[in-house]
């Protein structure tokens, strides 16, 4: 499987010159309910494909279920259609079948959405809009007709690569590996044709996961605003999946939007060191479990259950997620940032963000940092709706 689940203070806000007024808890909750909250990336469909039922209480098993989506005030969720490099067009369609079946079973809670108007309509009806994003261009099997068929089924973005490259686009992981020559990086002519076809279809080009050369080729090729569905800031944490300041500026110039990933390892430059120290501290226990045939995921789950306080301290503070957001806002303005949690596709999230039920704490902390109500509504969903509409037009 892919990956599994394992505040700023008032004085700090003042030091940034952002704090303007204090709102009560009721005020932030009211604002959160008024806003349209759109999360552009959630991987819970993988758990569904493994047999879990998201209409049940899945606390402790997943980051997401229908009750917690409602608790978190999520108005629109892009469900990621994902597989590793072995995934096929057929498997992508099976995941879409599963999502459609869930929506059909819960018409009082969910509705499929295919455009910005559908999202607003679902919110007015008190339902969560369910949308489809395909994560990994390998699932179109280098066939533009299959891209078109996924669009016909409702897919409204395609992440051009996952960690693996396709024959027509190179990934961030591969480009940063040092194994590729410069001539092997970026979009091929087929890749450019795919981007142009997506523009005509009204299907957003998602540049999360793509290599830097692929990114710049996309910016050169696309006629529509791009989507970054789940990535963070390289200047704060220089990992291969994060965007440099030059890339952030290019997204803004293009009119696109960057949705922040909640994964601790993308947010926090010290996270890997803390994980390594934790593993070293429990090396004898880990070695014993490995000798018994335990797999790494099972070992980490066991350690997390055995040492919950230690694991809690491995997670970065919520303020670090907001630091990534602040960085983008200061660099290019508030119109180019949103939220793409990657819940149920990540092993660790910041403290206070244990699942989809916890989105309101972000609204609370944005208020504490002095963001206006109008700007918070942009961050939570209006920025995305602008890009969605621009791609459809």
C-alpha positions in Angstrom: 0.0 0.0 0.0 1.1 3.6 -0.4 1.6 5.1 3.0 -0.3 4.7 6.3 -1.2 6.7 9.3 1.2 6.0 12.2 -0.3 28.2 17.2 1.4 30.5 17.0 1.1 32.3 20.3 -0.3 35.9 20.5 3.2 37.2 21.1 4.5 35.5 18.0 1.7 36.8 15.9 2.4 40.3 17.2 6.0 40.0 16.3 5.0 39.3 12.7 2.9 42.4 12.7 -0.1 40.3 11.7 -2.3 40.2 14.7 -5.3 42.6 14.6 -8.0 41.4 16.9 -9.1 38.5 19.0 -12.2 36.5 18.0 -14.0 34.1 20.3 -14.1 30.4 19.8 -17.6 30.8 18.5 -16.4 33.3 15.9 -13.8 31.0 14.4 -16.3 28.1 14.3 -18.9 30.4 12.6 -16.3 31.5 10.0 -15.2 27.9 9.4 -18.8 26.9 8.7 -19.4 29.9 6.5 -16.3 29.2 4.4 -16.2 26.6 1.7 -13.5 24.2 2.7 -11.9 22.3 -0.1 -9.1 19.7 0.5 -7.5 18.8 -2.8 -5.8 15.6 -1.8 -7.0 12.6 0.4 -5.9 9.0 -0.1 -8.6 7.2 1.9 -9.8 5.4 -1.3 -6.8 3.1 -0.8 -8.2 2.0 2.5 -11.6 1.5 0.9 -10.0 -0.7 -1.8 -8.5 -2.7 1.1 -12.0 -3.3 2.6 -12.6 -0.5 5.0 -16.0 1.3 5.1 -15.7 5.0 5.5 -19.3 5.2 6.7 -18.1 3.5 9.9 -16.1 5.1 12.7 -12.5 4.5 11.6 -10.7 6.5 14.3 -7.4 4.8 15.0 -7.4 3.2 11.5 -7.6 6.1 9.1 -7.5 9.9 9.1 -10.9 10.0 7.5 -14.5 8.8 7.6 -17.8 10.4 6.7 -18.6 11.5 10.3 -15.2 13.2 10.7 -15.5 14.9 7.3 -18.7 16.5 8.7 -17.0 17.4 12.0 -14.2 19.0 10.2 -16.5 21.1 8.0 -15.1 19.7 4.8 -17.3 20.9 2.0 -15.5 19.4 -0.9 -13.0 16.6 -1.0 -10.8 15.5 -3.9 -10.4 11.7 -3.4 -7.1 10.6 -4.8 -7.1 7.8 -7.4 -3.7 6.5 -6.7 -1.4 3.5 -7.2 2.3 2.9 -7.2 4.1 2.5 -10.5 2.4 -0.8 -11.1 -1.1 0.8 -11.3 -3.2 0.6 -14.4 -6.0 2.4 -16.2 -8.2 -0.5 -15.1 -7.3 0.0 -11.5 -8.0 3.7 -11.7 -11.5 3.0 -12.9 -12.1 0.5 -10.1 -11.3 3.2 -7.6 -13.7 5.6 -9.3 -16.3 2.8 -9.2 -15.8 2.5 -5.5 -16.1 6.2 -4.9 -19.3 6.4 -6.9 -20.7 3.5 -5.0 -20.0 5.2 -1.7 -21.8 8.4 -2.9 -24.7 6.4 -4.2 -25.1 4.7 -0.8 -25.0 8.0 1.1 -27.0 10.5 -1.0 -27.9 12.4 2.2 -24.2 13.1 3.0 -22.4 13.1 -0.4 -22.8 14.2 -4.0 -20.4 13.8 -6.9 -19.1 17.1 -8.2 -17.6 18.0 -11.5 -17.3 21.8 -11.5 -17.2 24.8 -9.1 -21.0 25.2 -9.3 -21.5 21.6 -8.1 -19.3 22.4 -5.1 -21.3 25.4 -4.1 -24.5 23.5 -4.7 -23.4 20.7 -2.4 -22.5 23.2 0.3 -25.9 24.8 0.1 -27.5 21.4 0.5 -25.4 20.5 3.5 -23.6 17.7 1.6 -19.9 17.1 1.0 -18.9 17.3 -2.7 -16.9 14.3 -3.8 -14.4 14.9 -6.6 -11.8 12.8 -8.4 -8.1 13.5 -8.8 -5.9 11.0 -10.5 -2.4 10.8 -8.8 0.0 9.4 -11.3 0.1 9.9 -15.1 1.2 6.2 -15.5 -2.4 5.2 -15.1 -3.3 6.7 -18.5 -0.8 4.3 -20.0 0.6 6.9 -22.4 -2.7 7.1 -24.1 -4.5 10.4 -24.5 -7.8 8.5 -25.2 -7.5 7.0 -21.7 -6.9 10.5 -20.3 -10.1 11.6 -22.0 -12.0 8.6 -20.6 -10.9 9.4 -17.1 -12.1 13.0 -17.6 -15.4 11.7 -18.8 -15.7 9.6 -15.6 -15.2 12.8 -13.6 -11.5 13.1 -13.0 -10.8 16.9 -12.7 -7.1 16.8 -12.2 -4.2 14.6 -13.2 -0.9 14.6 -11.2 1.4 14.2 -14.1 3.7 11.8 -12.2 3.8 10.1 -8.9 7.3 9.3 -7.5 7.9 7.3 -10.6 8.4 8.9 -14.0 6.3 8.2 -17.0 7.6 7.7 -20.6 6.5 11.3 -21.2 7.3 13.2 -17.9 10.0 12.9 -15.2 9.2 12.9 -11.5 10.8 14.9 -8.7 12.2 11.7 -7.2 13.8 10.6 -10.4 15.1 14.0 -11.3 16.7 14.5 -7.9 18.2 11.0 -7.9 21.2 12.0 -10.0 20.5 9.0 -12.3 19.1 11.0 -15.2 20.9 13.1 -17.8 19.6 16.6 -18.4 18.4 15.4 -21.8 16.2 12.8 -20.2 14.3 15.2 -17.9 11.1 17.1 -18.4 8.2 16.6 -20.8 8.5 14.8 -24.1 6.4 15.9 -27.1 3.7 13.5 -25.9 3.8 15.1 -22.5 3.2 18.5 -24.0 0.3 17.1 -26.0 -1.2 15.7 -22.8 -0.9 19.1 -21.1 -2.5 20.8 -24.0 -5.3 18.2 -24.2 -5.9 18.7 -20.5 -6.3 22.4 -21.0 -8.9 21.8 -23.7 -10.8 19.3 -21.6 -10.8 21.6 -18.6 -8.8 19.1 -16.5 -6.3 20.7 -14.1 -2.6 20.0 -14.6 -1.3 19.0 -11.1 2.4 19.6 -10.8 2.9 18.0 -7.3 5.4 15.2 -7.6 6.9 16.4 -10.9 10.5 17.1 -11.4 11.8 20.7 -11.7 12.4 20.4 -15.4 9.0 18.9 -15.9 7.5 21.8 -13.9 9.1 24.4 -16.1 8.1 22.6 -19.2 4.5 22.6 -18.0 4.6 26.3 -17.2 5.9 26.9 -20.7 3.2 24.7 -22.3 0.0 25.3 -20.3 -2.6 28.0 -21.2 -4.5 27.5 -18.0 -3.6 28.0 -14.3 -1.9 25.0 -12.8 -2.8 23.1 -9.6 -0.3 22.1 -6.9 -2.5 19.6 -5.0 -0.2 18.6 -2.1 3.3 20.2 -1.8 5.2 22.5 0.6 8.0 25.1 0.6 11.6 24.1 -0.3 13.0 27.2 1.4 11.8 25.9 4.8 12.4 22.2 4.2 14.6 21.4 1.1 13.2 18.0 0.2 12.7 16.9 -3.4 8.9 17.2 -3.3 8.8 20.9 -2.2 8.6 24.0 -4.4 11.5 26.5 -4.6 10.7 30.2 -4.4 11.1 30.5 -8.1 8.6 27.8 -8.7 6.2 29.4 -6.2 6.5 32.7 -8.1 5.9 31.0 -11.4 2.7 29.4 -10.1 1.5 32.8 -9.0 2.3 34.4 -12.3 0.5 31.6 -14.0 -2.6 32.2 -11.8 -2.4 28.8 -10.1 -2.7 27.7 -6.5 -0.4 25.7 -4.1 -2.1 23.4 -1.7 -0.1 22.6 1.4 0.7 19.0 2.3 0.4 18.0 6.0 3.1 15.4 6.0 5.6 16.0 8.8 8.5 15.0 6.6 7.7 17.7 4.0 7.0 20.4 6.7 9.8 19.9 9.2 13.5 19.7 8.3 14.2 18.0 11.6 11.6 15.3 11.3 13.7 12.6 9.7 16.5 13.1 12.4 13.9 12.7 15.1 12.5 9.5 13.5 16.0 8.1 13.2 16.8 8.8 16.8 13.6 7.2 17.9 14.4 4.1 15.8 17.9 3.9 17.2 16.5 4.1 20.7 14.4 1.1 20.0 16.9 -0.8 17.8 17.0 -4.0 19.8 13.2 -4.2 19.9 13.0 -3.5 16.2 15.7 -6.1 15.3 13.8 -8.7 17.4 10.6 -8.0 15.5 12.4 -8.1 12.1 13.8 -11.5 13.1 10.3 -12.7 13.6 9.4 -11.6 10.1 7.6 -8.4 10.9 7.4 -5.8 8.1 8.5 -2.2 8.6 4.9 -0.8 8.7 3.9 -3.3 11.3 7.0 -2.5 13.4 6.3 1.2 13.3 2.6 0.7 14.2 3.7 -1.5 17.2 6.3 1.1 18.3 3.7 3.9 18.0 1.2 2.0 20.1 3.9 1.1 22.7 5.4 4.6 23.0 2.6 7.0 22.2 4.1 10.0 24.1 7.4 9.6 22.3 5.7 9.4 18.9 3.6 12.5 19.7 6.8 14.5 20.2 8.1 13.3 16.8 5.4 15.4 15.2 6.1 19.1 14.4 3.9 21.8 15.8 0.9 23.1 13.9 2.7 26.4 13.7 5.1 24.9 11.2 2.4 24.2 8.7 1.3 27.9 9.1 4.9 29.0 8.5 4.8 27.3 5.1 1.6 29.1 4.4 3.0 32.5 5.6 6.0 32.0 3.4 3.9 31.7 0.3 1.6 34.6 1.2 4.6 36.9 1.9 6.2 35.8 -1.4 3.3 36.0 -3.8 0.2 37.0 -1.9 -2.8 35.2 -0.4 -4.5 34.3 -3.7 -2.2 31.4 -4.4 -2.3 29.1 -1.4 -4.8 26.4 -0.1 -4.9 23.1 1.7 -4.1 19.6 0.3 -3.8 17.5 3.4 -2.6 14.1 1.9 -4.5 12.6 4.8 -4.5 8.8 4.6 -1.5 9.0 2.4 0.9 10.2 5.1 2.5 8.5 8.1 2.7 11.6 10.3 0.9 15.0 10.5 1.4 18.0 12.7 0.3 18.1 16.3 -3.4 19.0 16.6 -4.1 17.6 13.1 -5.0 14.0 13.8 -7.5 13.7 11.0 -10.1 15.5 8.8 -12.1 16.4 11.9 -9.4 18.9 12.9 -9.5 21.3 10.0 -11.2 24.0 12.2 -8.0 24.5 14.2 -6.4 25.9 11.0 -9.1 28.5 10.8 -8.5 29.3 14.4 -4.8 29.7 14.0 -5.2 31.8 10.8 -7.3 34.2 12.8 -4.7 34.3 15.5 -2.1 35.3 12.9 -4.2 38.2 11.8 -5.5 36.9 8.5 -8.8 38.6 7.6 -12.0 36.6 7.2 -12.0 37.2 3.5 -8.4 35.9 3.2 -9.2 32.9 5.2 -12.1 32.0 3.0 -9.7 32.3 0.0 -7.2 29.9 1.7 -9.9 27.4 2.7 -11.5 27.2 -0.8 -12.1 30.3 -2.8 -8.6 30.3 -4.3 -9.2 26.8 -5.6 -12.6 27.6 -6.9 -11.1 30.4 -9.0 -8.5 28.1 -10.5 -11.1 25.3 -11.1 -13.4 27.8 -12.9 -10.5 29.2 -15.0 -9.6 25.7 -16.2 -13.2 24.9 -17.1 -13.7 28.1 -19.0 
